[in-house]
Amino acid sequence: MTSPVILADGLVKRYGNLVAVDSVSFRVDEGEVFGILGPNGAGKTSIIRMISCTSPVTSGRLEVLGLPVDGFPRDIKARIGVVSQENNLDPDLSVYENLTVFARFFEINRAEASRRADELIGFFGLSEKRDTVIESLSGGMKRRLTIARALINRPSLVILDEPTTGLDPQARALIWERLRALRSDGATIILSTHYLEEAERFCDRLVILDRGKILLTGSPGEIISERMSRALIEIMNEPDVRAWLDQEGISYEVYGDLLQITTDTPEDFVRRIVAACTPQRLLVRNSTLEDVFLRQTGRRLIR
């Protein structure tokens, strides 16, 4: 087995008396897209900051690219690309200049920096805005440029912290199109996001954190199949529906004016309940990561 790109063993992060990350262990292999998910305050950002060597480890073991973070932070930073939650671009510089100036931090010569900048500008669909100052760009364009800047040093590991938060659906789709291309090229990617549907489609494996601890781990498909039935059914919360469910011994969850039932045989369930009742609303869909999280914690992933 090859050495992991990231190895965390008993990782702890404290801020005074607050334990933000509580004995977390996981590994990320080369070419993998690994998700770190959870609600606000779960410890995601603390883990991201320790991996990117911007916050010290309190205790435990953390290696990135085969190097311990407490001994080789400069070497690690030179080989990773980090996309923070904020678009911290230089507003006085153009798209092209933001890339070439940033390249100086990695001691990339001027000619090579120019070549890489034009390559990334084309890859992220920003060619028409090459010489435009940042303040004139849309939010989606700024986000694409922020991701492009993180790739200027051709990193071995790309860390994406909430890459599409606050963007409209079209901008989000365009960013994921580009990230899928990176994935196809074998990039190792760490993804922290509130959008569970994105993580479900994009991640090879993931962890879901809650209050600093790992709640669930595995591939999206494994997590869903181990914790949920195949389908989730939503029905209006009506007396005759509840009476029939109780009579049949079928368990359900109440969410306001809706009842939720999970089942591996949705077709049979629908046939039976329609024959017994006349529900005003009946929706059948596949179970998702968010359904799993709600069942485990009773909380939604919200900003």
N, C-alpha and C positions, 0 to 999 in steps of 0.2 A: 504493500500500500504506500502511495506517495505521501509525503509530508503535507499536512493541512496548510492552507493559506492562513487560516485563523484557528487558534486553539485556545479555548477558555476553560479553565478548570478551577472551580470554587471561587469564581470572580466576585469580589465585593467592592462596592463603592459607598462610602459614607460621607455625608456632609454634616459635621457635628454629630448630633444624636440621631439624625435621619439616615436610615439605611435605604439608599436608592436602588442598589443592586445587591441581592442577597444570595450569595453562594450559587452563582449561575455557571453552568458548564455546557459547552457546545463546541462543534468543530465545523469549519467551512472548507470544502475541498476545491481544488483548482477547476475553473470553468463552471462553477455552480452559482446559481442565483439564490441567495439565502435571505429570507425575510425575517425582520425583527419587528413584531407587531404588538400592539397593546394600547390601552387608553392613555390619556394624559396622566403623567405621574407614575407610569408603570416601570420606568427605568430605561426606556429605549435610547433617549438622547445621551444619558450617562454612559451607556455601553458604546454608542457611536463615538463619543468623545474620547473614551479610553482607547478604542481601536485606532483612532486617528492621531493618538499621542498628543491631544490637547488638554487632557485631564489625567492626573496620576491615578494609578490603581491603589486602592486602600490595602487590599490583600488578595491572595489567590494568584493564579498563574494566567498570564495572557501573552501569547506569542502571535505576531503578525509577520507573514512571509518568512517564517522560520526564526524570527528574532524576538527576544523578549522586549516588550515595550519600554520597560524601565531602564534598559541598558543601551538601546539603539534607536532613540526617537528620530534623529536626523536621517538615518539610513531608511527608516520606514517611511517617513514623510516624503522622501525623494521618489518613492516607488508606488505611492498611492494617489488617487484622485478623489477629492471630497466635494460633494455638492451639499452645501448647508441649506437650512430651511429658508434663509433669506437670500435675495438676489444682491449680493454685496459687490456689484460691479462698480467700476469708476465712472461716474456720470459725465465727467468732462472728456472722456475718451470715446473714440468710435468703436464699433464692433471689432474691427481688425486690430486696433491698438490695444483693446482690452486683452486680446489673446497674446499678442507679441510682447507686451510689457510683462504680463504674467509669466511668460516663458523665461524671462531673465532670472526668476527665482530658482530655476532649475539649471542655470548656466547653459542654456541652449543658445547656440550662436545665431546671429541675426538672420542669415540666409535660411537656416533650417527652421527657425521660428516662423518666418514668413511663409515658408512652404507648408508647414503644419497648420498655420492659421487659415490659409486659404482652403486647405483640404477640409478642415473642420467646419468652416463657414459653408462650404458646399454641402457637406454631409448633413448639416442641420437646417438646410434650406434658408440660409440667411444671405445668399449672394447679393440680392438686390439691396440689402441693408449694410453692406460691407463697410462703407465709409460714413454711416449714420451714427450720430451720438446716441448714447444710451437712453437719454430722456425722451427721445422720439420713438422708442420701440414700444410695442404692446407688451402686456404681461407675459404672454406665451413666448414671444421672441426673446425677452429677457431671460426667461427660464431656460430656453434652448441654449442661449449663449453661456449661461452659468454652467450648464452641463458640459458644453464644448470646452470651456476654459479648464474644467477639471480633467480633461483628456489631453491637454497640450503636452504633458510629459510622458504620454503613452504608458499609463500606470498599469501595474500588474493587478491591482485591486481598485475597484471603483465603489465608493461609498455614497449612496443616495439617501439623503435625509429629507423625507417628504417632498419628492421631486415634482409632484403635480398639484400640490395643495393650492386651492384658490383659483385654479385655471378653469376655463370653460371646456366643455366636452371635446370640441374640435382641437384645442391646443393640447389637451391631455392625450388625445389619440395620436397626434403627430409626434409628441415626445416618446410615447411608447413604441411607435413605429421605429424610431431611431435606436431606442434601447434594445429592441428585439434584434436589430442588426448587430449591435455590439455583442449580444448574447450568442448569436450565430457564429461570430468570430472567435468565440471561446473566452470572452472576458469573464473574470470572477467579479460578481456584483453583490454588495450588501444593500438591502433595501429596507428602509424604515418608512412605514406609511400607515395612515388611518383608513385608506381605501382597501378594504378586505377583498373586494371583487378584483382589484388589480393584482393583489398578492396571490390570489387563488389562480389567476391565469398565468402569472409570470414566474412565480417562485418554484424552484425544484424542491426545496425544503424550507421550513420556517419554524420559528418559536413564537408562541404567544405569551407575553408577559403580563402579570398582574401584581401590583404592589411589590415590584422588585424580584419576583420569583418567576421561574418558567412554569407556566400552567399547562401548556401543550407543546409537543414537538413532533416533527415528521413532515412528510410531503402533504400538500393540501388534500389530496385524495385520501391518504391514509387517515388524516385527522378527522375528516368528515365521515368516512365509512366506519371508523372505530367508535365515534361518539354519537352519530345520528343515524336514523333510518334513511333509506334512499330518497324518499319524497317528504315534503312538508305540505300540509293542506291547511288553508285558512278558510274559516267559515264564520258567518255572522253569529254573534253571541245571542241566540234566540232560545226561549224556554223549551220548545219542542226538540231542538237540536241537542241541547244539554241533556234533556231527559232520555233521548235515544242513546247518546254516548254513555250515560251512566248505566242504562239498562244492559247495553252490550259489553260493559266493562272496559271501555276504551278510554285511556287516559288522555288528557288534554291540558293545555296551558291557556290561561285567560290573559289577553292583552287588550284591555279596554273593551271595545265593542266587537273584538275578534276572538275566536277560538283557534288554537293551533294544534294540529295532530300530526305526528310523524308515523310513517308506515313504509314498509317495503313492498306493499301490494296496493298502490294507489288506485288502480283500475277497479279492483274488487271493492275497495272502500267506497269509492264514488258511486258505484252501482247500488250498493246496499243503502247508503244514506239517502240517495235520491229517491229510492223506492219507499223509504220510511218517512221522509220529511220533504219539505219544499224550501230548502235554504235560499235566502235572498241573494247570498253571495257564496261562491265556492271557487277557490283558486288552488290549483295544484302546481307545484314547482319543485325543482331539485333542491335538496338541502345545500346550504352554503357554509363557508367559514364563519360568517357573522351569526348564523343560526347556532353554530356550535358555541361560539363565544357567549352569546346570550344565555344559552342553557347552562354554561359553566359559571358565569359570573353575575348574570342578571343585569348587565350593563352594556350599553352600546358603545362602539368606538366613535366618539364625537370630539370635535375640537372645542 
